[in-house]
Amino acid sequence: MYKGEYDKAYLYVNQDKKKRVSLFRKSKWISYARYLWEEHNGKIPDGYEVDHINNNIDDRLENLQLLTREENIKKNSNRKR
């Protein structure tokens, strides 16, 4: 699907000192989690986004799931900070 189509890859450390990867394709940045999901499962349906099951920036495929925006907000509002 996306192999070889990226203009840039960007590795950075966020405020929580977690490593993040974003990919730049056709004037748009996408997260590495989104890239992984789509490479293994196909296009993400409209209205869904990739969620990290363990609420940690852990981009292993088994830690990714699709949720609607509303489900993701609800899930994250219930977690302890």
C-alpha positions in Angstrom: 0.0 0.0 0.0 2.5 2.6 1.1 5.9 1.0 0.6 8.3 3.4 -1.0 5.8 6.2 -1.2 7.2 8.4 1.6 9.1 11.6 1.0 10.4 11.8 4.6 10.4 10.0 7.9 10.7 12.0 11.1 11.8 10.6 14.5 11.2 12.7 17.5 10.9 12.6 21.3 7.6 13.9 22.7 7.0 15.7 26.0 6.8 12.4 27.9 10.2 11.4 26.5 8.6 8.7 24.2 10.0 8.2 20.8 7.6 8.9 17.9 7.8 8.3 14.2 5.8 10.2 11.6 5.9 9.7 7.9 5.4 12.4 5.3 3.5 11.4 2.2 1.9 13.6 -0.4 2.0 16.8 1.7 0.6 15.0 4.8 2.1 13.6 8.0 0.8 10.3 9.3 1.8 8.5 12.5 3.8 5.3 12.4 0.9 3.6 14.2 -1.4 4.5 11.3 1.2 3.3 8.8 1.5 -0.1 10.6 -2.2 -0.6 10.8 -2.8 0.1 7.1 0.2 -2.0 6.0 -1.2 -5.0 7.9 -5.0 -4.5 7.8 -5.8 -2.2 4.9 -7.3 1.3 4.8 -8.8 2.7 8.0 -12.5 3.3 7.5 -13.8 6.8 7.7 -14.7 7.8 11.2 -12.1 5.5 12.9 -8.7 6.2 14.2 -5.8 4.0 15.5 -5.7 3.6 19.3 -3.0 2.3 21.5 -4.7 -0.4 23.7 -2.3 0.1 26.6 -2.6 3.9 26.5 1.1 4.0 25.9 2.9 5.0 22.8 3.7 1.4 21.9 3.5 0.8 18.2 3.5 -3.0 18.3 0.8 -4.2 16.0 -0.9 -6.3 18.8 -1.2 -3.1 20.8 -3.2 -1.2 18.1 -7.0 -1.2 17.6 -9.5 0.9 15.7 -11.9 3.1 17.6 -14.3 5.8 16.7 -13.3 9.3 17.9 -16.0 9.1 20.5 -14.9 5.7 21.8 -11.3 6.9 22.0 -12.3 10.1 24.0 -14.4 8.0 26.4 -11.6 5.4 26.8 -9.1 8.1 27.6 -11.4 10.1 29.9 -11.6 7.0 32.1 -7.9 6.4 32.5 -5.9 7.5 35.5 -3.4 10.3 35.0 
